[in-house]
Amino acid sequence: MSSIRVDRMWMYKRLVPSRTTVTSEFIEGVHQFIEFALMQPDFVSNGSIRCPCSKCKNSSGFLEPHDIRSHLYKHGFMPNYHQWESHGESFVPISRPQLGTNTGDEIGANRTPINPYRTMVLDEAGPSFNLDSDVFDMDIDEEEPPNQNAQEFFEILKAAEEPLFDGCRTHSPLSAVCRLLNIKSESNMSDNCYNQILLFLKELLPEDAKLPVDYYRTKQMVAKLGLRYEKIEPNVQTRLNKVTRNDDGGEVDAPDGCLSIFLHPGHPSGEMNGRYLSDKEWDAARIYVLLNCEEIQQFIPIFEAELKRNSENISLEEIDKETNSRFANWFEAYVLNLANNISDERLRDLASGPYKWVQTWPQYFTNGYRFHTLSHGSNKSTMNSGVCIKGTTWNDYESDYYGLLGEVIQLEYSNPTKKRTTLVLFKCDWFDPTMGRGCKVHNQYGLIDINHKKRFSSYAYELFVLAKQVQQVYFAEYPSKRKDSIDCLRQ
């Protein structure tokens, strides 16, 4: 009998007692499960994973994260799936099991760990293919050989199942080739460089290692899976067609069904890194995106009306705080409630929040500017980390925010429709915008003086801004020798 992990108790506490509402603990747990599964590359196929709901039971092929979430909310997890083995947890690569070799004392005696590359080959064969048919029991001395298609299938199935070399427990020939091709693609590696690396690997690995000898034979192997390669020639740039220095990519094509929040032009530059958002950062990013998405604006008055019904004397300031602290969870529950007739899957995906794993960049081009993070530009002669959010109230200056760019973060959301679902946030360190305390305006020239030792004590949700909202400013040390000006920068 399998033991129940205490931290996975939520998996089987889906509904609020005596109600049909999904618990917030279950919703958060499903988010964590999907994020974990998507981070296991050997168990993901084109952004899709297997569905562990009580109906699919990890056996209905690969589904989009949105579909997985809907299935789990509706049907719950399959019984006794506390260990996420089919999604990369404690995965042990295997070859095809031999009959009669398992004993009752072996771990997993009653179940076989999933080999994702073997599964990929079987998926390519189609649902009508029966692996348990007599084809595996054929007498090897039969005179009639298999046809060419069958022969190619069994060759690629063998490449998915057998170890890369005798004693290897981490890779099969097919898994090794897929990883190498992925590295080649992401690194923009030339065919000649790929061939040289294969030769070097041949020298490092045992003589029985089953790797192709070059790129041509690598392509022949994966072609048996129905995959093909096309070389796309880049456009040659000349003085007549070279893009401007700080080009942000221009207007983004707006495919049908894509939310407006994902259509802002811009592109990153430099070395990409990845990290997980903290819970505080994730909450801040989630609410900021929701409150700044045009398609979500229609729901904010509904939330505010509910606040006023529950507290007739609530002030505008209290409504603002409640909106920033509670609206995200309220909105997710609202779109999931069948009684509200919200059929737009895009809103459900946005309500669930971004993945916690994000990409970070040292540079970003948008609004005609090239922005550097403060750390990236610290030793440069130019100043590209100064940022400003222009306001629209009071006067030309009093609602403006000035700060320094700390991090460029690219968020990604669930992508069931294959539409664009990434956006970029700037994480900034803001100066105190209070006139007379953190900043002041030169009466004659309109220059802004900033006291860089006075920082903005904001709410947690004001960690981020959308990259498209930001203008670039340049800060210079205040030239005055007056003692009360030594802490000032001039914009």
C-alpha positions as CSV (number, residue, x, y, z in Angstrom):
1,M,0.0,0.0,0.0
2,S,1.5,3.4,-1.0
3,S,2.1,6.0,1.7
4,I,0.4,9.4,1.4
5,R,2.7,12.4,1.3
6,V,1.5,15.0,3.8
7,D,2.3,17.9,1.4
8,R,0.1,16.3,-1.3
9,M,-3.0,15.9,0.8
10,W,-4.5,18.7,-1.2
11,M,-4.7,16.5,-4.3
12,Y,-7.7,14.7,-2.9
13,K,-9.4,17.7,-1.2
14,R,-10.8,19.2,-4.4
15,L,-14.2,20.5,-3.4
16,V,-15.4,22.7,-0.5
17,P,-17.5,20.5,1.8
18,S,-21.2,20.5,1.0
19,R,-20.5,22.7,-2.0
20,T,-19.5,22.4,-5.7
21,T,-16.7,25.0,-5.5
22,V,-13.1,24.0,-6.0
23,T,-11.0,24.9,-3.0
24,S,-8.3,27.6,-3.2
25,E,-5.8,25.0,-1.9
26,F,-6.5,22.7,-4.8
27,I,-6.3,25.5,-7.3
28,E,-2.8,26.5,-6.0
29,G,-1.7,22.9,-5.9
30,V,-2.7,22.3,-9.5
31,H,-0.7,25.4,-10.5
32,Q,2.3,23.9,-8.7
33,F,1.8,20.5,-10.3
34,I,1.7,22.0,-13.8
35,E,4.7,24.2,-13.2
36,F,6.7,21.2,-12.0
37,A,5.6,19.0,-14.9
38,L,6.5,21.6,-17.5
39,M,10.0,21.9,-16.1
40,Q,10.7,18.2,-16.9
41,P,11.8,18.4,-20.5
42,D,11.8,14.6,-21.0
43,F,8.1,14.4,-20.1
44,V,6.9,17.4,-22.2
45,S,5.9,17.3,-25.8
46,N,5.5,20.7,-27.5
47,G,4.4,22.3,-24.3
48,S,1.9,19.5,-23.5
49,I,1.9,17.0,-20.7
50,R,0.0,13.8,-19.8
51,C,-3.3,14.3,-17.9
52,P,-3.5,12.6,-14.5
53,C,-7.2,13.3,-13.9
54,S,-9.4,10.4,-12.8
55,K,-10.7,9.9,-16.4
56,C,-7.5,10.2,-18.5
57,K,-5.2,8.5,-15.9
58,N,-2.0,9.5,-17.8
59,S,-3.1,7.4,-20.8
60,S,-4.9,9.7,-23.2
61,G,-1.9,11.3,-24.9
62,F,-0.5,14.8,-24.2
63,L,-2.8,17.7,-23.4
64,E,-2.2,21.5,-23.1
65,P,-1.8,22.9,-19.6
66,H,-5.2,24.6,-19.9
67,D,-6.9,21.3,-20.6
68,I,-5.1,19.6,-17.8
69,R,-6.2,22.3,-15.4
70,S,-9.9,22.0,-16.5
71,H,-9.8,18.2,-16.3
72,L,-8.4,18.3,-12.8
73,Y,-10.8,21.0,-11.6
74,K,-13.7,18.9,-13.0
75,H,-12.6,15.3,-12.3
76,G,-9.8,15.5,-9.7
77,F,-6.6,13.4,-9.7
78,M,-6.5,9.7,-10.4
79,P,-6.3,7.6,-7.3
80,N,-3.0,7.1,-5.4
81,Y,-1.0,9.5,-7.7
82,H,1.0,11.1,-4.8
83,Q,4.3,10.4,-6.6
84,W,4.3,12.2,-10.0
85,E,6.2,9.5,-11.8
86,S,4.6,10.1,-15.2
87,H,5.6,13.7,-15.0
88,G,9.3,13.3,-14.1
89,E,9.4,12.7,-10.4
90,S,11.9,10.0,-9.5
91,F,12.2,9.0,-13.2
92,V,14.4,6.0,-14.1
93,P,15.0,5.5,-17.8
94,I,14.3,1.9,-18.8
95,S,14.6,-0.5,-21.7
96,R,11.7,-2.8,-22.6
97,P,10.9,-5.0,-19.6
98,Q,11.7,-8.7,-19.8
99,L,9.1,-11.2,-18.8
100,G,9.7,-13.0,-15.6
101,T,12.5,-10.7,-14.3
102,N,10.5,-8.7,-11.8
103,T,10.2,-9.8,-8.2
104,G,7.8,-8.8,-5.5
105,D,10.5,-6.9,-3.6
106,E,11.4,-4.6,-6.4
107,I,10.3,-1.0,-6.4
108,G,7.5,-0.6,-8.9
109,A,7.0,-4.3,-9.3
110,N,3.4,-3.7,-10.3
111,R,4.0,-0.7,-12.6
112,T,6.5,0.3,-15.3
113,P,8.1,3.8,-15.3
114,I,7.3,5.7,-18.4
115,N,10.0,6.2,-21.0
116,P,8.9,9.4,-22.8
117,Y,10.9,8.7,-26.0
118,R,9.3,5.2,-26.3
119,T,5.9,6.9,-25.8
120,M,6.8,9.4,-28.5
121,V,7.5,6.6,-31.0
122,L,4.3,4.7,-30.1
123,D,2.3,8.0,-30.5
124,E,3.8,8.4,-34.0
125,A,2.7,4.8,-34.8
126,G,-0.9,5.8,-34.2
127,P,-3.7,4.5,-31.9
128,S,-4.3,1.4,-34.1
129,F,-0.8,0.0,-33.4
130,N,-0.8,-2.8,-30.8
131,L,2.6,-3.3,-29.1
132,D,1.3,-6.5,-27.4
133,S,0.4,-8.1,-30.7
134,D,2.1,-11.2,-32.1
135,V,4.5,-9.0,-34.1
136,F,7.0,-9.2,-31.1
137,D,6.6,-13.0,-30.9
138,M,7.5,-13.7,-34.5
139,D,10.0,-16.4,-35.2
140,I,13.3,-14.8,-36.2
141,D,13.8,-17.5,-38.8
142,E,10.6,-16.5,-40.7
143,E,11.4,-16.1,-44.4
144,E,9.2,-13.0,-44.9
145,P,11.0,-9.9,-43.6
146,P,9.0,-6.9,-42.3
147,N,8.2,-4.2,-44.9
148,Q,10.2,-1.0,-45.0
149,N,7.8,1.1,-42.9
150,A,7.7,-1.6,-40.2
151,Q,11.5,-2.0,-40.3
152,E,12.0,1.7,-39.8
153,F,9.5,1.7,-36.9
154,F,11.2,-1.1,-35.1
155,E,14.6,0.6,-35.6
156,I,13.5,3.8,-34.1
157,L,11.7,2.0,-31.3
158,K,14.9,0.1,-30.5
159,A,16.8,3.4,-30.5
160,A,14.3,4.8,-27.9
161,E,14.5,1.7,-25.6
162,E,18.1,0.4,-25.6
163,P,20.8,2.1,-23.5
164,L,23.2,4.5,-25.3
165,F,26.0,2.1,-24.3
166,D,26.2,-0.9,-22.1
167,G,25.5,0.1,-18.5
168,C,24.1,3.6,-19.4
169,R,21.1,4.4,-17.3
170,T,20.4,8.0,-18.3
171,H,20.0,8.0,-22.1
172,S,19.0,6.0,-25.1
173,P,20.4,6.7,-28.6
174,L,17.2,8.6,-29.4
175,S,17.1,10.7,-26.3
176,A,20.8,11.6,-26.7
177,V,20.2,12.7,-30.3
178,C,17.1,14.8,-29.4
179,R,19.1,16.6,-26.7
180,L,22.0,17.2,-29.1
181,L,19.6,18.6,-31.8
182,N,18.0,20.9,-29.2
183,I,21.4,22.2,-28.2
184,K,22.3,22.7,-31.8
185,S,19.1,24.7,-32.5
186,E,19.3,26.9,-29.3
187,S,23.0,27.7,-29.8
188,N,22.7,28.3,-33.6
189,M,25.4,25.7,-34.1
190,S,26.7,25.0,-37.6
191,D,26.5,21.6,-39.1
192,N,30.4,21.3,-39.1
193,C,30.5,22.2,-35.4
194,Y,27.9,19.6,-34.6
195,N,29.9,17.0,-36.5
196,Q,33.1,17.9,-34.6
197,I,31.2,17.5,-31.3
198,L,29.9,14.1,-32.3
199,L,33.4,13.0,-33.1
200,F,34.7,14.2,-29.7
201,L,31.8,12.4,-28.0
202,K,32.8,9.2,-29.8
203,E,36.2,9.6,-28.3
204,L,34.9,10.1,-24.8
205,L,32.2,7.4,-24.8
206,P,32.7,3.6,-24.8
207,E,33.2,2.0,-28.2
208,D,29.8,0.4,-28.1
209,A,28.1,3.9,-27.8
210,K,25.3,4.1,-30.4
211,L,25.6,7.7,-31.6
212,P,25.3,8.8,-35.3
213,V,28.6,9.7,-36.8
214,D,27.4,13.0,-38.3
215,Y,24.6,15.5,-38.7
216,Y,23.3,13.8,-41.9
217,R,22.8,10.4,-40.1
218,T,21.2,12.2,-37.2
219,K,18.6,13.7,-39.5
220,Q,18.0,10.3,-41.0
221,M,17.3,8.9,-37.5
222,V,14.7,11.5,-36.5
223,A,13.2,11.6,-39.9
224,K,11.8,8.1,-39.1
225,L,9.6,9.9,-36.5
226,G,8.1,12.1,-39.2
227,L,10.3,15.1,-38.2
228,R,12.0,17.2,-40.9
229,Y,14.4,20.1,-41.0
230,E,14.3,23.2,-43.0
231,K,17.1,25.7,-43.2
232,I,15.8,29.3,-43.2
233,E,18.2,31.8,-44.8
234,P,18.5,35.0,-42.9
235,N,17.9,38.4,-44.6
236,V,21.1,40.2,-45.5
237,Q,21.2,43.6,-44.0
238,T,22.7,46.6,-45.9
239,R,22.8,50.3,-45.3
240,L,19.5,50.6,-47.1
241,N,17.5,48.1,-45.0
242,K,19.4,48.0,-41.7
243,V,17.0,48.5,-38.7
244,T,17.5,51.5,-36.4
245,R,19.8,51.2,-33.4
246,N,17.1,50.9,-30.8
247,D,14.5,49.1,-32.9
248,D,11.9,47.4,-30.8
249,G,10.6,45.1,-33.5
250,G,7.7,47.3,-34.6
251,E,4.0,46.5,-34.1
252,V,3.3,43.0,-33.1
253,D,0.9,41.1,-35.4
254,A,-2.4,40.7,-33.6
255,P,-3.7,37.1,-34.4
256,D,-7.3,36.5,-33.8
257,G,-8.0,35.7,-30.2
258,C,-4.9,37.1,-28.7
259,L,-5.3,39.3,-25.6
260,S,-4.1,42.9,-26.0
261,I,-1.7,42.6,-23.0
262,F,0.5,40.3,-25.1
263,L,0.8,42.6,-28.2
264,H,3.2,45.2,-27.0
265,P,6.3,45.6,-29.2
266,G,9.8,45.0,-27.8
267,H,12.6,42.5,-27.7
268,P,15.3,41.4,-25.2
269,S,19.0,41.3,-25.8
270,G,22.1,39.9,-24.0
271,E,22.5,36.7,-22.1
272,M,19.3,35.1,-20.9
273,N,19.0,33.6,-17.4
274,G,16.2,31.9,-15.7
275,R,14.9,31.8,-12.1
276,Y,11.8,31.3,-10.1
277,L,9.6,34.1,-8.9
278,S,9.1,34.3,-5.1
279,D,5.6,34.1,-3.9
280,K,5.5,37.9,-3.3
281,E,6.8,38.6,-6.8
282,W,4.4,36.1,-8.4
283,D,1.4,37.7,-6.6
284,A,2.6,41.2,-7.6
285,A,3.1,40.2,-11.3
286,R,-0.2,38.4,-11.4
287,I,-2.3,41.3,-10.1
288,Y,-0.4,44.0,-12.1
289,V,-1.0,42.2,-15.4
290,L,-4.7,41.7,-14.6
291,L,-5.3,45.3,-13.7
292,N,-3.6,46.5,-16.8
293,C,-5.3,44.1,-19.3
294,E,-7.9,45.9,-21.4
295,E,-10.2,42.8,-21.5
296,I,-10.3,42.5,-17.7
297,Q,-11.5,46.1,-17.0
298,Q,-15.1,45.1,-17.3
299,F,-14.9,42.9,-14.3
300,I,-13.3,45.4,-11.9
301,P,-16.7,47.3,-11.3
302,I,-18.3,44.0,-10.5
303,F,-15.7,43.3,-7.8
304,E,-16.0,46.9,-6.4
305,A,-19.8,46.6,-6.3
306,E,-19.5,43.4,-4.3
307,L,-17.1,45.2,-1.9
308,K,-19.7,48.0,-1.4
309,R,-22.5,45.5,-0.8
310,N,-20.5,43.9,1.9
311,S,-19.3,47.2,3.4
312,E,-21.5,50.2,2.6
313,N,-19.1,52.8,4.1
314,I,-15.9,51.5,2.5
315,S,-13.7,54.3,1.3
316,L,-12.0,54.7,-2.1
317,E,-8.6,54.1,-0.5
318,E,-9.9,50.9,1.0
319,I,-11.4,49.8,-2.3
320,D,-8.0,50.4,-3.9
321,K,-6.2,48.3,-1.3
322,E,-8.8,45.5,-1.5
323,T,-8.6,45.5,-5.3
324,N,-4.8,45.1,-5.3
325,S,-4.8,42.4,-2.6
326,R,-7.9,40.4,-3.4
327,F,-9.0,41.0,-7.0
328,A,-6.8,38.3,-8.6
329,N,-8.2,35.4,-6.5
330,W,-11.7,36.8,-6.8
331,F,-11.4,37.0,-10.5
332,E,-10.1,33.4,-10.9
333,A,-13.0,32.1,-8.8
334,Y,-15.4,34.2,-10.8
335,V,-14.3,32.9,-14.2
336,L,-14.3,29.3,-13.0
337,N,-17.8,29.6,-11.6
338,L,-20.1,28.0,-14.2
339,A,-23.0,30.2,-13.0
340,N,-21.2,33.2,-14.4
341,N,-21.1,31.8,-18.0
342,I,-17.5,32.8,-18.7
343,S,-16.6,30.7,-21.7
344,D,-13.5,32.6,-22.7
345,E,-10.5,30.3,-22.1
346,R,-8.1,33.2,-22.5
347,L,-9.5,34.8,-19.3
348,R,-9.2,31.6,-17.4
349,D,-5.5,31.2,-18.4
350,L,-4.8,34.8,-17.5
351,A,-6.6,34.5,-14.1
352,S,-4.5,31.5,-13.1
353,G,-1.4,33.6,-13.3
354,P,2.0,33.1,-15.0
355,Y,4.4,30.3,-14.6
356,K,6.8,30.9,-11.7
357,W,9.8,30.1,-13.9
358,V,10.7,33.3,-15.8
359,Q,13.5,34.4,-18.1
360,T,15.5,37.4,-17.3
361,W,17.6,39.6,-19.6
362,P,20.2,42.4,-19.1
363,Q,18.8,44.6,-22.0
364,Y,15.4,45.4,-23.5
365,F,14.4,47.4,-26.6
366,T,11.0,49.1,-26.4
367,N,9.4,52.5,-27.1
368,G,12.4,53.5,-29.1
369,Y,14.8,53.1,-26.2
370,R,17.4,50.6,-25.2
371,F,17.2,49.8,-21.5
372,H,20.0,48.3,-19.4
373,T,19.5,46.9,-16.0
374,L,21.4,48.8,-13.3
375,S,23.9,46.0,-12.8
376,H,24.5,45.5,-16.6
377,G,25.2,49.2,-17.2
378,S,27.2,49.9,-14.0
379,N,30.5,50.0,-15.8
380,K,29.3,51.6,-19.0
381,S,29.8,55.2,-20.1
382,T,26.2,55.6,-21.0
383,M,23.2,55.7,-18.6
384,N,20.4,53.4,-19.8
385,S,18.8,52.3,-16.6
386,G,16.9,55.4,-15.7
387,V,13.1,54.9,-16.0
388,C,10.0,57.0,-15.7
389,I,6.3,56.3,-15.6
390,K,4.4,59.4,-16.7
391,G,1.2,60.2,-14.8
392,T,-2.0,61.9,-15.9
393,T,-3.3,63.6,-12.8
394,W,-2.7,66.9,-10.9
395,N,-0.1,68.5,-13.2
396,D,2.7,67.6,-15.5
397,Y,5.0,66.4,-12.7
398,E,3.2,65.4,-9.5
399,S,2.1,61.9,-10.6
400,D,5.3,60.9,-12.4
401,Y,7.5,58.1,-10.9
402,Y,11.2,58.0,-11.4
403,G,13.5,55.0,-10.6
404,L,16.2,52.6,-11.8
405,L,15.7,49.4,-13.7
406,G,16.7,46.4,-11.6
407,E,15.5,43.5,-13.7
408,V,13.9,42.7,-17.1
409,I,11.5,39.7,-16.6
410,Q,9.7,37.8,-19.3
411,L,6.5,36.1,-18.0
412,E,4.8,33.2,-19.8
413,Y,1.2,32.1,-19.4
414,S,-0.5,28.8,-20.3
415,N,-0.8,28.6,-24.1
416,P,-3.6,26.3,-25.1
417,T,-4.4,28.3,-28.3
418,K,-0.8,28.6,-29.5
419,K,-1.2,32.3,-29.4
420,R,1.4,34.8,-28.1
421,T,1.3,34.5,-24.3
422,T,4.5,36.2,-23.1
423,L,5.0,39.7,-21.9
424,V,7.8,41.7,-20.3
425,L,7.8,43.4,-16.9
426,F,10.4,45.8,-15.5
427,K,11.2,45.4,-11.8
428,C,12.3,48.8,-10.7
429,D,13.6,50.6,-7.6
430,W,11.5,53.7,-7.3
431,F,12.5,57.1,-5.8
432,D,10.0,58.9,-3.5
433,P,7.7,60.8,-5.9
434,T,6.4,63.1,-3.1
435,M,6.9,66.8,-4.2
436,G,9.1,68.7,-1.8
437,R,10.4,65.5,-0.1
438,G,11.6,63.1,-2.7
439,C,11.7,65.3,-5.7
440,K,11.1,68.9,-6.8
441,V,10.8,70.8,-10.1
442,H,13.0,73.6,-11.3
443,N,10.6,76.6,-11.8
444,Q,12.4,78.0,-14.8
445,Y,13.7,75.0,-16.7
446,G,11.3,72.2,-15.6
447,L,14.2,69.9,-14.6
448,I,13.4,67.3,-12.0
449,D,15.6,67.0,-8.9
450,I,15.6,63.6,-7.2
451,N,16.8,62.8,-3.7
452,H,18.2,59.3,-4.4
453,K,18.3,58.4,-0.7
454,K,14.5,58.8,-0.5
455,R,12.9,55.6,-1.8
456,F,9.2,54.9,-2.5
457,S,7.5,52.8,0.2
458,S,5.0,51.1,-2.0
459,Y,2.6,48.3,-1.6
460,A,3.8,44.8,-2.5
461,Y,1.9,44.9,-5.8
462,E,3.9,47.9,-7.1
463,L,7.1,45.8,-7.7
464,F,6.6,45.7,-11.4
465,V,5.5,47.8,-14.4
466,L,4.9,46.8,-18.0
467,A,7.8,47.5,-20.2
468,K,5.6,49.3,-22.7
469,Q,4.6,51.9,-20.0
470,V,8.2,53.0,-19.4
471,Q,10.1,56.0,-20.8
472,Q,13.8,56.4,-20.4
473,V,15.4,59.2,-18.4
474,Y,19.0,60.2,-17.6
475,F,20.1,61.0,-14.1
476,A,23.1,63.3,-13.5
477,E,24.7,64.3,-10.2
478,Y,23.4,67.7,-9.0
479,P,26.0,70.3,-9.7
480,S,25.4,72.5,-6.7
481,K,27.8,72.6,-3.7
482,R,25.0,73.3,-1.2
483,K,24.9,70.8,1.6
484,D,21.2,70.2,1.2
485,S,21.7,69.2,-2.5
486,I,24.5,66.6,-2.2
487,D,22.0,63.7,-2.1
488,C,20.2,64.9,-5.3
489,L,20.3,63.7,-8.9
490,R,18.9,65.8,-11.7
491,Q,16.8,64.3,-14.5
